[in-house]
Structures are given as C-alpha cells and as structure tokens.
C-alpha cells in the first residue's frame, strides 16, 4: 500500500484509514469497519464479495506509516484504556482511546463509542462498557499505563505472540559435549581415545600388560650376577 493510498479515506467511515485491512477481493477498509460489515452482511461493502468466515483468524493487515498514527497532547499520551476479553485485556484502538481519555479528563461520567458498526456506552463510574442495543452485553474497562501486557489492539492480536515460533530442535541449540568427544587412532593395539582425559585404552587387560612388562629382561648382566650370588650363598649354607 503506497503513501497515496494511505492518505485516502475509508469508504465506510469516511475517515483516514485506521489499521487498514485488505479483503480477499482486494478492497481496503479500516479493521474495525471490516469487522462491522462482516458482522452485519458478511460481504464486502464495495463489490459484495463474501468475506470468509475464518478471515479474522489471519486478517490481511497493511502496515501504515508512522506519521499516520493518531497522537494527542497532554495526559492522553500517558494512559491507555483497556476492555476485558477472554484470558486477558484488549487495548482500545487509538481513536477510541483518545475519545475516552478526553471525555474522562473533562469530567464526564460516560462516553459513547461507535465500534464495528455498534454503539457502546462506557460508564466511567462503574468502569464498564455497555452495548446500547443490548444492555446485557457488558465488559469491564480500565485505565492504565500503555505498557501493560495485553492481547492486542481492538481485536488485532499481538504479532509477537501469535507469530513467534521457537525451534527447540535446531542444530544451533545443540551444544557439543566435550566429555563425549572421541578421536580415532590408527594403531593396531589401541582403540578410541577419550579426549577429556587424554588416556589410551589397550586392547589387552591391565594384568596381561603388567605380566608382559615383567617378562622383559632390561638388565641381563645383573640377572646373571644375581643368579651367581644366589648359587654361592646356597653353597655356603
């Protein structure tokens, strides 16, 4: 989506695109506007092509320019409004958040919001959101810091949570164990060498090796002299 396209108005709300979302037919609307027509008619507002029932599991969101983000002055930048969902809290979209904060700061007791084609009343005294067409539909709301953990914004799931995957079987996560490293030695009498201890293992047993060493005659002259002395000693006795 180019800059010129982003500057255009949404054909449903007649305002600048807010979280622009592309339908399978190619038409682009605000995310909440798409939710509204999906609930009401399940068809594109332009070409009447049917919207898939599972579209909102993976909506085609278009990244908008940073300059297009809605900002406000004063305390409205310091607080974020949240509404309760299943297993967590959702942030209100930027436009609704600005309306809520301005109304709350002015001392009003309630604020009317048009969300996805439905009018809601936010009661600041009881901190609840009520659907105007069905007062039994209620949600808790709260005003808190913007960095509070949330499920996403206005039904748009956090990308960091929904798309992040960790590959625990990656070779990069496997650290070689130096204690298990072996080196092959091409010797007829030796087998593998353990690199952690640098010791050689003989194919013979330790006892056989000791016996073999004992049989080696390192000093033949001394051996003869010893035999001669033993002979003389036996003769003397």
BATORLUM-715150 format. One record per residue (C-alpha): residue number from 1; x, y, z. Coordinates in steps of 0.5 Angstrom, whole numbers, plus 500, padded with zeros to 3 digits. Layout:
! BATORLUM-715150
num  u  v  w
NUM  X  Y  Z
...
! end
This chain:
! BATORLUM-715150
num  u  v  w
1  500  500  500
2  503  507  498
3  503  513  501
4  498  516  497
5  493  510  498
6  494  511  506
7  492  518  505
8  485  516  502
9  479  516  506
10  476  509  508
11  470  508  504
12  466  506  510
13  467  511  516
14  470  517  511
15  476  518  515
16  483  516  514
17  485  509  514
18  486  506  521
19  489  500  521
20  488  499  514
21  486  492  512
22  485  488  505
23  480  484  504
24  481  478  499
25  477  482  494
26  483  487  494
27  479  493  497
28  481  496  503
29  478  499  510
30  479  500  517
31  480  494  521
32  474  496  525
33  470  498  519
34  471  491  516
35  469  488  523
36  463  492  523
37  461  489  515
38  463  482  517
39  458  482  523
40  452  485  519
41  453  483  512
42  459  478  511
43  460  482  505
44  465  487  502
45  462  494  502
46  464  495  495
47  464  489  491
48  459  485  495
49  464  479  495
50  463  474  501
51  468  475  507
52  471  468  509
53  468  466  516
54  475  465  518
55  478  471  515
56  479  475  522
57  484  469  524
58  489  472  520
59  487  478  517
60  491  482  512
61  493  488  516
62  497  493  512
63  503  497  515
64  501  504  516
65  506  510  516
66  509  512  523
67  506  519  521
68  499  517  521
69  499  514  528
70  494  518  532
71  497  522  538
72  494  527  542
73  497  532  547
74  498  532  555
75  496  527  559
76  492  523  554
77  499  520  552
78  500  517  559
79  494  513  559
80  491  507  555
81  484  505  556
82  483  497  556
83  477  493  556
84  476  486  558
85  477  480  554
86  478  472  555
87  484  471  559
88  487  478  558
89  485  485  556
90  485  489  550
91  487  496  548
92  482  500  545
93  484  503  538
94  488  510  538
95  482  514  536
96  477  511  541
97  483  511  547
98  483  519  545
99  476  520  546
100  476  516  552
101  481  520  555
102  479  527  553
103  472  525  556
104  474  522  562
105  479  528  563
106  474  533  562
107  470  530  568
108  464  527  564
109  461  521  567
110  460  517  561
111  463  516  553
112  459  514  547
113  464  510  542
114  462  507  535
115  466  501  535
116  465  496  529
117  458  499  527
118  456  498  534
119  455  504  539
120  457  503  546
121  457  507  552
122  463  507  557
123  461  508  564
124  467  512  568
125  463  511  575
126  463  503  574
127  468  502  569
128  464  498  565
129  463  498  557
130  455  497  555
131  452  495  549
132  447  501  547
133  443  496  543
134  443  490  549
135  445  493  556
136  446  485  558
137  453  485  554
138  458  488  559
139  465  489  559
140  470  491  565
141  474  497  563
142  480  500  566
143  485  506  565
144  492  504  566
145  499  505  563
146  500  504  556
147  506  498  557
148  501  494  561
149  501  487  558
150  495  486  553
151  492  481  548
152  493  486  542
153  489  493  540
154  482  493  538
155  482  485  537
156  488  485  533
157  493  480  536
158  500  482  538
159  504  480  532
160  510  478  537
161  505  473  541
162  501  470  535
163  507  469  530
164  513  468  534
165  516  461  534
166  522  457  538
167  525  452  534
168  528  447  540
169  531  442  535
170  535  447  532
171  543  445  531
172  544  452  534
173  541  450  540
174  545  444  541
175  552  445  545
176  557  439  544
177  559  436  550
178  567  435  551
179  567  430  555
180  564  425  550
181  568  427  544
182  573  422  542
183  579  421  537
184  580  415  533
185  587  413  533
186  590  408  527
187  594  404  532
188  594  396  532
189  594  396  539
190  590  402  541
191  583  404  541
192  579  410  542
193  582  416  546
194  578  420  551
195  579  427  549
196  577  429  556
197  582  425  560
198  588  424  554
199  589  417  556
200  590  411  552
201  586  404  553
202  590  398  551
203  586  392  548
204  590  388  553
205  588  387  560
206  592  391  565
207  594  385  569
208  596  382  562
209  600  388  561
210  604  388  567
211  606  381  566
212  608  382  559
213  613  388  562
214  615  384  568
215  618  379  563
216  622  384  559
217  629  383  561
218  632  390  562
219  639  388  565
220  641  381  563
221  648  382  566
222  645  384  573
223  641  378  573
224  647  373  571
225  650  377  577
226  645  375  582
227  644  368  580
228  651  367  581
229  651  370  588
230  645  366  590
231  649  360  588
232  655  362  592
233  650  363  598
234  647  357  598
235  653  353  597
236  656  357  604
237  650  354  608
! end
